[in-house]
């Protein structure tokens, strides 16, 4: 038996064991009421096109400064991943190239929250 056939058999066995199944497209009316927002979000994500994507800058931008850089970071990650794939890089190389881009996002968030906290403490002390 070929490796791909074995892999398929394992996936099918796992799907049966864990009762995972895929239904054909269902109408919104058939979705469980408590999951409709989630399913709608998933459907919208599936229809998203890269060249039509724009950062949805809104009034919350001051609380979420990283939002303005999402598309740029995604593009950089894709380029790094392509490079790693072409070079048949090992996991360590993949991680060193990709994790810095992901960690950068968290550094922005943490820095913002620290600055907000300091501002709040300073404001409360002066009152």
N, C-alpha and C positions, 0 to 999 in steps of 0.2 A: 504494500500500500504506500502511495506517495505521501510525502510530508504534508502537502497542502490538504490532502484528503483526511489525514489524521487530525490536522488542526481543525478542519471543518467538523469532524466527528466530535472532537472535544468541545468545541463551541456549542454544537447542537445538544450534547449531553448536559453541559452546564446550563444552557437555556431551559432545558426540560426540568432539571433538578431545581433551579431557582424560580421556575415559572415565569420566565421572561418571554414575552411574545410581542410581535409588532403587528399592529392592525393597519389596514389600508387607511387612506385619508378618511377621517370622520368629520362630520359637520360639527360646528361649534355647539349645536344643541345637544349633541351626544356626549359632550365632555362633562365630567363630574363638575357640579356647580363650584365646589371649593377649589378646583384646579383651573378654572377657565382663564383667569388672569395669567397664570404661569404658562399654560398652553398657548395662549395668544402671544405672549412674549417670545416663546420658542419659535412659533410660526413666523413672527416678524423677523427674528434673527436669521432664520433660514432663507428669507427672501432678500436679505441685505446684500448689496453689491459693493465691492471695494471702491470702485471709482465714483460711486454715488454717496459714499459715506462721508459725513462731516461731523466734526465734534459738536455735540449739542451743548453749546455754551448757554448757560442760563444764569439766573440770579444766584445760584448756589456756587458759582465759580470761585468765590472768595473762600468757601469752605472746602472746595475740591480743585485746587490748582492743577493737579495732574491731568485733569480732563482735556486741557488744551494740547496735550502731547500724546494722546493715545494712538492716533493714526501713525505718527512719526515713530513711536516706539514699536508698534506692531510691524512696520516696514523694516526697521532695523533688525528685529528678531527674525523676521522671515529671511533677510539677507544672511544673517549669521547662520541660521539653520541650513540654508542652501549651501553655504560654504562648508559647513561641517559635513553635510551629506556627501557633497562631491569629494571631499578629502577622506571620506570614510573614517571620520574622527571617532575616537573612543568617548565613553561617557564623560570622563573627566574634562576633556576638551569642550564637549557640548555644554557641560555645566558651567565652566569658567566663562564661556562666551555669552551664554543666555542669562545666567543668574544675575550678572551685573546689571543687565537691562531691567530685570524684574525688581531687583533690590533697589535700584535707583528710584523707582516709583514709590516704594515704601519710605525711602529716605526723605522724599519730598513731603509725604503725608506726615511723617513723624516730626519733621522740622516745623511744619505748619502748626501742628497741635502743641508742640513745645512753646512756640511763639505765642499762640493764643492763650495758653495756660499762664505764661509769664505776664502777659498783658492783663489777664483777669486778676491775677494775684496783686499786681501793682495797682490796678484800679480799686480793688477791695481794700488794700492797705491805706490808700489815700482818702478813703471815705470816712 
